[in-house]
Amino acid sequence: MLIFIAGMPRSGSTYSFNVVKQALSRRGDVASVTSDRRAQFTSGETNHAIYKAHDADDELLSLLQNGSIKSICTIRKPEIAVLSWLNTFGGEPTQVIDTVMLPWMRLYERIAAHSLVISLDEIEGRRLRSTWKIGRYACPDYSPVEWMKDCRNFSKRRVSDLLKEVEDKKRKVVEGGWTYYDEETFFHRRHISDRSKFDTRPEVLAYIRNRLAPWLDGNGNLIRPGQHS
């Protein structure tokens, strides 16, 4: 089985990745790939593969559109995603929108109808339900026993403990230059950003909404497939 984790940046895609990884690992070997060059992804050397990225080429999109692979697309309010990125990694709104958000928005247009779309609000506010939904989408035979185990392993407390270990480099981390992340789970330093520190000045929010307007409704929310602003 091949699964594409294609969430909006800063929207809970790493959580989804880990639920999927645990479910698939109980059903055979799993390869996890982050590079846009997916040699391992289609090599056939493992039973299952997960490709986690915020962009895709035409080959991958074709596989998704013809039903050869599955995709999970996590989302949140786009302006909050931009502010979360800025709070976590720094930069300027223009740079983040041009290099991160606009490419993802164009991807979203092509994958949403073929993906399980789940919001960060649901992941955070209904963790039990969202874990079950993700697990069952990845593996239709995902069981209540697996679900209970994954809900326990990815509880807020356990994820917080993991993030502290990543921050302190008590786990095996991969240096990415501008950040570093846990080799096993892909959780990175400062994975959970402090929302009280977001730059919510009206002019900043207005600029973000203006740049992303084709994909937003009147309240700045992402338009879902089939919706109209």
LOVEX-398862 format. One line per 10 residues: for each residue x, y, z of N, C-alpha, C. Coordinates in nm, 3 decimals, m for minus. Layout:
BEGIN
X Y Z X Y Z X Y Z ~ ...
END
This chain:
BEGIN
0.083 m0.119 0.000 0.000 0.000 0.000 0.087 0.125 0.000 ~ 0.046 0.225 m0.078 0.116 0.351 m0.084 0.022 0.461 m0.036 ~ 0.068 0.543 0.058 m0.014 0.651 0.112 0.063 0.782 0.107 ~ m0.002 0.885 0.055 0.056 1.018 0.043 m0.001 1.105 0.155 ~ 0.085 1.152 0.245 0.045 1.246 0.349 0.074 1.385 0.298 ~ m0.031 1.460 0.264 m0.015 1.581 0.184 m0.077 1.704 0.251 ~ m0.063 1.714 0.382 m0.130 1.820 0.452 m0.076 1.960 0.428 ~ m0.163 2.058 0.452 m0.120 2.197 0.455 m0.010 2.210 0.560 ~ 0.094 2.288 0.534 0.198 2.309 0.635 0.137 2.357 0.767 ~ 0.187 2.302 0.877 0.145 2.340 1.012 m0.001 2.303 1.039
m0.044 2.185 0.989 m0.186 2.149 1.002 m0.210 2.012 1.064 ~ m0.108 1.949 1.117 m0.129 1.817 1.178 m0.092 1.700 1.090 ~ m0.020 1.724 0.981 0.013 1.614 0.891 0.109 1.514 0.956 ~ 0.195 1.561 1.047 0.288 1.468 1.112 0.213 1.374 1.206 ~ 0.110 1.423 1.271 0.026 1.335 1.353 m0.037 1.228 1.266 ~ m0.095 1.268 1.153 m0.156 1.171 1.062 m0.053 1.070 1.014 ~ 0.066 1.119 0.981 0.174 1.031 0.936 0.201 0.922 1.038 ~ 0.207 0.959 1.164 0.242 0.860 1.267 0.132 0.759 1.291 ~ 0.006 0.802 1.283 m0.104 0.705 1.295 m0.099 0.605 1.179 ~ m0.078 0.657 1.058 m0.070 0.570 0.940 0.049 0.477 0.950
0.163 0.530 0.994 0.284 0.448 1.004 0.265 0.333 1.101 ~ 0.202 0.359 1.214 0.177 0.253 1.311 0.083 0.148 1.254 ~ m0.023 0.194 1.187 m0.120 0.099 1.130 m0.055 0.010 1.025 ~ 0.023 0.070 0.935 0.086 m0.007 0.828 0.196 m0.099 0.881 ~ 0.268 m0.054 0.984 0.379 m0.134 1.037 0.331 m0.267 1.096 ~ 0.205 m0.273 1.134 0.149 m0.399 1.185 0.112 m0.494 1.072 ~ 0.127 m0.445 0.949 0.088 m0.522 0.832 0.204 m0.542 0.734 ~ 0.326 m0.522 0.782 0.443 m0.543 0.698 0.544 m0.430 0.713 ~ 0.653 m0.439 0.636 0.756 m0.336 0.640 0.704 m0.206 0.579 ~ 0.751 m0.094 0.635 0.707 0.038 0.589 0.828 0.124 0.557
0.828 0.186 0.441 0.931 0.285 0.405 0.869 0.422 0.416 ~ 0.941 0.513 0.481 0.896 0.651 0.495 0.986 0.740 0.411 ~ 0.925 0.820 0.324 1.002 0.900 0.230 0.958 1.045 0.239 ~ 1.051 1.139 0.246 1.017 1.280 0.248 1.066 1.352 0.124 ~ 1.163 1.297 0.054 1.221 1.366 m0.062 1.122 1.370 m0.178 ~ 1.131 1.476 m0.258 1.048 1.485 m0.378 1.089 1.381 m0.482 ~ 1.208 1.325 m0.467 1.250 1.215 m0.554 1.215 1.085 m0.484 ~ 1.121 1.014 m0.540 1.060 0.904 m0.468 1.111 0.767 m0.514 ~ 1.241 0.751 m0.531 1.292 0.621 m0.577 1.251 0.510 m0.481 ~ 1.262 0.537 m0.351 1.224 0.435 m0.253 1.073 0.413 m0.252
0.999 0.517 m0.284 0.853 0.512 m0.273 0.794 0.409 m0.367 ~ 0.855 0.389 m0.484 0.800 0.296 m0.583 0.895 0.179 m0.611 ~ 0.989 0.155 m0.519 1.090 0.053 m0.546 1.039 m0.089 m0.530 ~ 0.930 m0.107 m0.453 0.878 m0.240 m0.428 0.958 m0.317 m0.325 ~ 1.050 m0.248 m0.254 1.134 m0.317 m0.156 1.063 m0.337 m0.023 ~ 0.951 m0.270 m0.001 0.875 m0.286 0.122 0.730 m0.315 0.089 ~ 0.657 m0.365 0.191 0.514 m0.391 0.172 0.434 m0.262 0.157 ~ 0.477 m0.161 0.233 0.404 m0.036 0.237 0.501 0.082 0.231 ~ 0.451 0.195 0.185 0.533 0.315 0.181 0.447 0.436 0.211 ~ 0.506 0.533 0.279 0.439 0.660 0.309 0.524 0.772 0.253
0.461 0.857 0.174 0.531 0.972 0.119 0.472 1.096 0.184 ~ 0.550 1.164 0.266 0.503 1.283 0.337 0.568 1.406 0.275 ~ 0.486 1.492 0.217 0.538 1.610 0.151 0.424 1.711 0.134 ~ 0.461 1.834 0.098 0.362 1.938 0.075 0.353 1.974 m0.074 ~ 0.407 1.887 m0.158 0.399 1.908 m0.302 0.404 1.771 m0.369 ~ 0.373 1.766 m0.498 0.373 1.639 m0.570 0.393 1.665 m0.718 ~ 0.451 1.566 m0.787 0.468 1.579 m0.931 0.351 1.511 m1.003 ~ 0.351 1.519 m1.135 0.239 1.467 m1.213 0.225 1.316 m1.201 ~ 0.337 1.245 m1.184 0.329 1.100 m1.170 0.253 1.062 m1.045 ~ 0.287 1.126 m0.933 0.219 1.096 m0.808 0.072 1.135 m0.815
0.041 1.250 m0.875 m0.097 1.293 m0.887 m0.178 1.196 m0.972 ~ m0.116 1.143 m1.075 m0.185 1.046 m1.160 m0.218 0.919 m1.081 ~ m0.123 0.873 m1.000 m0.147 0.754 m0.917 m0.263 0.777 m0.822 ~ m0.270 0.898 m0.766 m0.377 0.930 m0.674 m0.511 0.940 m0.746 ~ m0.512 1.005 m0.859 m0.638 1.027 m0.930 m0.696 0.899 m0.990 ~ m0.610 0.802 m1.020 m0.664 0.676 m1.074 m0.688 0.572 m0.966 ~ m0.670 0.611 m0.839 m0.702 0.523 m0.727 m0.594 0.424 m0.690 ~ m0.473 0.440 m0.743 m0.365 0.346 m0.713 m0.308 0.367 m0.573 ~ m0.320 0.489 m0.521 m0.272 0.519 m0.387 m0.379 0.597 m0.312 ~ m0.358 0.611 m0.181 m0.446 0.690 m0.097 m0.374 0.817 m0.054
m0.451 0.917 m0.014 m0.394 1.042 0.032 m0.471 1.096 0.151 ~ m0.398 1.147 0.250 m0.459 1.214 0.364 m0.415 1.359 0.362 ~ m0.511 1.449 0.362 m0.483 1.592 0.349 m0.536 1.664 0.473 ~ m0.446 1.706 0.561 m0.486 1.783 0.678 m0.488 1.931 0.645 ~ m0.580 2.004 0.706 m0.597 2.145 0.676 m0.620 2.225 0.804 ~ m0.607 2.356 0.795 m0.649 2.448 0.900 m0.676 2.582 0.833 ~ m0.718 2.682 0.909 m0.739 2.814 0.853 m0.607 2.865 0.797 ~ m0.600 2.897 0.667 m0.471 2.929 0.605 m0.393 3.041 0.671 ~ m0.461 3.146 0.715 m0.387 3.256 0.776 m0.319 3.211 0.906 ~ m0.382 3.120 0.979 m0.322 3.069 1.102 m0.205 2.978 1.069
m0.214 2.905 0.959 m0.102 2.822 0.916 0.020 2.908 0.885 ~ m0.002 3.020 0.817 0.108 3.112 0.784 0.167 3.170 0.912 ~ 0.082 3.216 1.004 0.131 3.273 1.129 0.206 3.169 1.212 ~ 0.159 3.045 1.210 0.227 2.938 1.282 0.366 2.913 1.224 ~ 0.375 2.913 1.092 0.504 2.895 1.026 0.600 3.007 1.066 ~ 0.552 3.130 1.062 0.636 3.245 1.095 0.682 3.238 1.240 ~ 0.592 3.198 1.329 0.626 3.187 1.470 0.729 3.078 1.496 ~ 0.721 2.971 1.418 0.808 2.855 1.441 0.942 2.870 1.371 ~ 0.940 2.915 1.245 1.062 2.915 1.165 1.114 3.054 1.130 ~ 1.032 3.157 1.151 1.073 3.291 1.113 1.044 3.320 0.967
1.096 3.433 0.918 1.073 3.473 0.780 0.973 3.587 0.770 ~ 0.931 3.617 0.648 0.834 3.722 0.621 0.710 3.662 0.555 ~ 0.592 3.722 0.579 0.470 3.668 0.519 0.479 3.647 0.369 ~ 0.537 3.741 0.297 0.547 3.729 0.151 0.625 3.604 0.112 ~ 0.736 3.580 0.179 0.820 3.463 0.150 0.746 3.333 0.178 ~ 0.680 3.327 0.293 0.609 3.204 0.331 0.494 3.177 0.235 ~ 0.421 3.280 0.198 0.310 3.262 0.106 0.359 3.217 m0.031 ~ 0.463 3.282 m0.083 0.511 3.251 m0.218 0.575 3.113 m0.227 ~ 0.653 3.075 m0.127 0.732 2.952 m0.137 0.667 2.832 m0.071 ~ 0.572 2.855 0.021 0.512 2.744 0.096 0.362 2.730 0.068
0.288 2.838 0.090 0.142 2.825 0.087 0.084 2.820 m0.053 ~ 0.129 2.906 m0.143 0.070 2.905 m0.278 0.092 2.772 m0.350 ~ 0.214 2.713 m0.344 0.230 2.581 m0.406 0.136 2.477 m0.344 ~ 0.118 2.484 m0.211 0.029 2.386 m0.149 m0.116 2.409 m0.190 ~ m0.159 2.533 m0.199 m0.296 2.561 m0.240 m0.325 2.504 m0.379 ~ m0.229 2.516 m0.468 m0.248 2.461 m0.603 m0.252 2.308 m0.598 ~ m0.173 2.249 m0.510 m0.178 2.105 m0.492 m0.315 2.063 m0.438 ~ m0.364 2.137 m0.340 m0.493 2.106 m0.278 m0.606 2.098 m0.381 ~ m0.602 2.189 m0.477 m0.704 2.188 m0.582 m0.708 2.054 m0.656 ~ m0.592 1.991 m0.667 m0.581 1.869 m0.747 m0.600 1.741 m0.667
m0.585 1.749 m0.535 m0.590 1.625 m0.456 m0.711 1.614 m0.364 ~ m0.776 1.725 m0.334 m0.881 1.723 m0.231 m0.990 1.621 m0.261 ~ m1.032 1.615 m0.387 m1.142 1.524 m0.422 m1.102 1.378 m0.413 ~ m0.973 1.350 m0.403 m0.924 1.212 m0.399 m0.862 1.177 m0.264 ~ m0.883 1.262 m0.163 m0.815 1.246 m0.035 m0.914 1.242 0.081 ~ m0.868 1.187 0.192 m0.935 1.207 0.319 m0.891 1.344 0.369 ~ m0.984 1.439 0.378 m0.953 1.575 0.423 m0.998 1.586 0.569 ~ m0.906 1.623 0.655 m0.936 1.631 0.798 m0.871 1.756 0.855 ~ m0.942 1.827 0.941 m0.892 1.955 0.991 m0.812 1.938 1.119 ~ m0.723 2.033 1.142 m0.647 2.033 1.267 m0.739 2.051 1.386
m0.847 2.127 1.370 m0.943 2.143 1.480 m0.999 2.007 1.522 ~ m1.024 1.920 1.424 m1.075 1.787 1.457 m0.967 1.703 1.523 ~ m0.844 1.712 1.474 m0.735 1.636 1.533 m0.712 1.678 1.678 ~ m0.718 1.809 1.703 m0.693 1.858 1.839 m0.815 1.842 1.930 ~ m0.934 1.866 1.876 m1.053 1.867 1.960 m1.124 1.733 1.970 ~ m1.104 1.646 1.870 m1.168 1.514 1.871 m1.064 1.409 1.836 ~ m0.962 1.402 1.918 m0.847 1.317 1.887 m0.884 1.171 1.872 ~ m0.973 1.121 1.958 m1.012 0.980 1.949 m1.081 0.952 1.815 ~ m1.175 1.038 1.780 m1.249 1.020 1.654 m1.156 1.033 1.534 ~ m1.070 1.135 1.535 m0.984 1.158 1.419 m0.882 1.045 1.403
m0.831 0.992 1.514 m0.737 0.879 1.505 m0.806 0.758 1.442 ~ m0.928 0.731 1.483 m1.004 0.620 1.425 m1.027 0.642 1.275 ~ m1.064 0.764 1.240 m1.092 0.795 1.100 m0.968 0.776 1.013 ~ m0.853 0.824 1.061 m0.728 0.810 0.986 m0.688 0.664 0.976 ~ m0.693 0.593 1.087 m0.655 0.452 1.087 m0.740 0.367 0.996 ~ m0.871 0.389 0.998 m0.961 0.311 0.914 m0.948 0.346 0.766 ~ m0.915 0.472 0.738 m0.894 0.510 0.599 m0.770 0.442 0.543 ~ m0.664 0.440 0.622 m0.540 0.376 0.577 m0.555 0.225 0.567 ~ m0.620 0.167 0.665 m0.634 0.020 0.672 m0.778 m0.012 0.710 ~ m0.860 m0.055 0.617 m1.001 m0.082 0.647 m1.021 m0.185 0.758
m0.919 m0.268 0.786 m0.932 m0.366 0.893 m0.872 m0.317 1.025 ~ m0.842 m0.189 1.033 m0.791 m0.127 1.156 m0.887 m0.156 1.269 ~ m0.836 m0.212 1.378 m0.922 m0.266 1.483 m0.934 m0.171 1.603 ~ m1.038 m0.191 1.685 m1.050 m0.112 1.808 m0.929 m0.126 1.901 ~ m0.866 m0.243 1.903 m0.748 m0.263 1.987 m0.633 m0.174 1.938 ~ m0.612 m0.171 1.806 m0.510 m0.083 1.749 m0.542 0.063 1.779 ~ m0.667 0.097 1.762 m0.710 0.234 1.785 m0.680 0.280 1.928 ~ m0.713 0.196 2.025 m0.688 0.232 2.165 m0.539 0.247 2.191 ~ m0.459 0.160 2.132 m0.314 0.168 2.150 m0.259 0.297 2.089 ~ m0.304 0.331 1.968 m0.254 0.451 1.902 m0.301 0.578 1.973
m0.425 0.578 2.022 m0.473 0.694 2.098 m0.389 0.715 2.222 ~ m0.348 0.607 2.285 m0.264 0.617 2.405 m0.123 0.664 2.368 ~ m0.067 0.606 2.262 0.071 0.639 2.223 0.084 0.783 2.173 ~ m0.025 0.838 2.117 m0.018 0.973 2.063 m0.107 1.070 2.142 ~ m0.122 1.043 2.269 m0.193 1.137 2.355 m0.114 1.267 2.363 ~ m0.180 1.374 2.405 m0.112 1.504 2.416 0.008 1.496 2.509 ~ m0.007 1.423 2.618 0.103 1.414 2.714 0.222 1.342 2.653 ~ 0.197 1.232 2.584 0.308 1.155 2.527 0.375 1.231 2.412 ~ 0.296 1.301 2.333 0.356 1.381 2.225 0.440 1.493 2.285 ~ 0.392 1.556 2.391 0.469 1.662 2.457 0.601 1.608 2.510
0.598 1.488 2.569 0.721 1.426 2.619 0.817 1.397 2.503 ~ 0.764 1.350 2.392 0.847 1.322 2.275 0.912 1.449 2.223 ~ 0.834 1.556 2.214 0.889 1.682 2.163 1.000 1.734 2.253 ~ 0.987 1.716 2.383 1.093 1.760 2.474 1.220 1.678 2.449 ~ 1.204 1.549 2.423 1.320 1.465 2.393 1.386 1.508 2.263 ~ 1.305 1.548 2.165 1.360 1.595 2.039 1.436 1.726 2.062 ~ 1.375 1.819 2.137 1.439 1.946 2.168 1.575 1.925 2.236 ~ 1.578 1.830 2.328 1.700 1.802 2.404 1.795 1.708 2.331 ~ 1.753 1.667 2.210 1.831 1.574 2.127 1.863 1.444 2.202 ~ 1.763 1.396 2.274 1.775 1.268 2.341 1.728 1.154 2.252
1.677 1.188 2.133 1.641 1.090 2.033 1.732 1.111 1.912 ~ 1.728 1.016 1.820 1.810 1.028 1.701 1.745 1.130 1.608 ~ 1.812 1.244 1.587 1.753 1.349 1.506 1.827 1.365 1.374 ~ 1.753 1.419 1.277 1.809 1.449 1.145 1.823 1.601 1.135 ~ 1.942 1.647 1.106 1.966 1.790 1.090 1.921 1.834 0.951 ~ 1.831 1.932 0.947 1.782 1.980 0.820 1.833 2.117 0.782 ~ 1.932 2.166 0.854 1.985 2.299 0.827 1.910 2.406 0.903 ~ 1.785 2.428 0.866 1.704 2.530 0.933 1.618 2.473 1.044 ~ 1.617 2.342 1.059 1.548 2.276 1.169 1.607 2.137 1.185 ~ 1.562 2.065 1.283 1.598 1.924 1.295 1.476 1.848 1.344
1.471 1.718 1.311 1.352 1.641 1.344 1.389 1.500 1.383 ~ 1.297 1.436 1.454 1.315 1.299 1.500 1.311 1.204 1.380 ~ 1.410 1.120 1.369 1.422 1.031 1.253 1.304 0.935 1.243 ~ 1.250 0.894 1.356 1.143 0.793 1.355 1.005 0.852 1.331 ~ 0.973 0.962 1.399 0.837 1.015 1.395 0.820 1.138 1.307 ~ 0.931 1.204 1.269 0.931 1.329 1.192 0.885 1.450 1.273 ~ 0.855 1.432 1.402 0.828 1.549 1.484 0.957 1.629 1.497 ~ 0.945 1.762 1.482 1.066 1.844 1.486 1.062 1.939 1.606 ~ 1.173 2.004 1.627 1.183 2.099 1.738 1.075 2.207 1.722 ~ 1.022 2.251 1.831 0.918 2.354 1.832 0.799 2.314 1.744
0.767 2.185 1.745 0.661 2.139 1.655 0.527 2.205 1.689 ~ 0.504 2.226 1.817 0.381 2.293 1.859 0.414 2.439 1.885 ~ 0.359 2.529 1.807 0.392 2.670 1.820 0.302 2.738 1.924 ~ 0.351 2.846 1.978 0.280 2.922 2.081 0.188 3.024 2.013 ~ 0.060 2.997 2.014 m0.035 3.082 1.942 m0.046 3.222 2.004 ~ m0.009 3.235 2.131 m0.015 3.367 2.194 0.089 3.461 2.135 ~ 0.186 3.407 2.062 0.291 3.489 2.003 0.270 3.517 1.855 ~ 0.155 3.476 1.800 0.128 3.499 1.659 0.110 3.649 1.633 ~ 0.157 3.694 1.519 0.140 3.833 1.477 0.003 3.848 1.413 ~ m0.095 3.893 1.492 m0.233 3.900 1.444 m0.275 4.044 1.414
m0.180 4.129 1.380 m0.217 4.264 1.340 m0.312 4.260 1.220 ~ m0.415 4.344 1.220 m0.514 4.342 1.110 m0.451 4.354 0.972 ~ m0.347 4.436 0.959 m0.288 4.453 0.826 m0.215 4.326 0.780 ~ m0.159 4.250 0.875 m0.092 4.124 0.840 m0.196 4.021 0.796 ~ m0.304 4.009 0.872 m0.409 3.914 0.837 m0.473 3.951 0.703 ~ m0.495 4.081 0.682 m0.555 4.125 0.556 m0.465 4.092 0.438 ~ m0.336 4.109 0.456 m0.241 4.078 0.348 m0.244 3.929 0.314 ~ m0.244 3.845 0.417 m0.246 3.700 0.394 m0.374 3.661 0.322 ~ m0.487 3.712 0.369 m0.615 3.678 0.305 m0.619 3.725 0.160 ~ m0.567 3.842 0.134 m0.568 3.895 m0.002 m0.486 3.808 m0.095
m0.369 3.762 m0.049 m0.283 3.680 m0.133 m0.343 3.541 m0.159 ~ m0.419 3.491 m0.063 m0.475 3.356 m0.075 m0.624 3.357 m0.111 ~ m0.674 3.472 m0.151 m0.818 3.493 m0.171 m0.887 3.389 m0.259 ~ m0.826 3.341 m0.369 m0.899 3.247 m0.455 m0.941 3.118 m0.384 ~ m0.879 3.086 m0.273 m0.907 2.960 m0.204 m0.985 2.980 m0.074 ~ m1.027 3.103 m0.044 m1.088 3.134 0.084 m1.233 3.178 0.071 ~ m1.311 3.151 0.178 m1.445 3.208 0.183 m1.439 3.346 0.249 ~ m1.552 3.407 0.273 m1.555 3.541 0.326 m1.498 3.556 0.466 ~ m1.486 3.445 0.539 m1.429 3.448 0.674 m1.283 3.404 0.679 ~ m1.225 3.383 0.561 m1.085 3.344 0.557 m1.061 3.195 0.573
m1.168 3.117 0.571 m1.154 2.972 0.582 m1.129 2.909 0.445 ~ m1.058 2.797 0.444 m1.031 2.726 0.321 m1.161 2.671 0.263 ~ m1.184 2.696 0.135 m1.303 2.644 0.068 m1.283 2.494 0.040 ~ m1.372 2.413 0.091 m1.365 2.269 0.066 m1.417 2.237 m0.073 ~ m1.380 2.123 m0.129 m1.433 2.083 m0.261 m1.585 2.082 m0.261 ~ m1.643 2.142 m0.364 m1.788 2.146 m0.373 m1.850 2.266 m0.306 ~ m1.768 2.340 m0.228 m1.820 2.460 m0.164 m1.808 2.580 m0.258 ~ m1.880 2.682 m0.226 m1.868 2.807 m0.300 m1.860 2.920 m0.200 ~ m1.772 3.018 m0.228 m1.756 3.130 m0.135 m1.874 3.225 m0.143
END
